[in-house]
C-alpha cells in the first residue's frame, strides 16, 4: 500500500478546489514525516521572537497548510500487500494536533 500526502489550505477551510497533492510515499512513516516537515516549515515561517504558543497556533489554524495522509490501494499488487484500508474517518496524521504540540515546543522559554 502506498500513501498520498494531500495539503488543504486552512485559509480556504473546506474548499477542496484549494487542495494540492504533495506526493506519494511507500510507507505511512514516510508520509507522516513529509506532513511534519510541511507543518514545521509553516510554523517556522509564522514564528516571531516572543510569540506565544497560542498566537502561533492561531496563525497556523488560520493561514497554515494542513497536510493529511490518504492510503492508496494498489490494484496490481497481491492481496497480501494490500491490507484493508483504515476505517472511514480514521485519522492517520492530524496536522492541527501536531502543530499545537510544536507551537508549545517552539515557544517554550529558553533557559
Secondary structure, DSSP 8 states (H G I E B T S, - for coil): -EEEEEEEEGGGTT-GGG-EEEEEESSHHHHHHHHHHHHHHHHHHH--TT--HHHHHHHHHHHSEEEEEEEE--TTS-GGGS-----TT--S--HHHHHHHHHHHHHS---
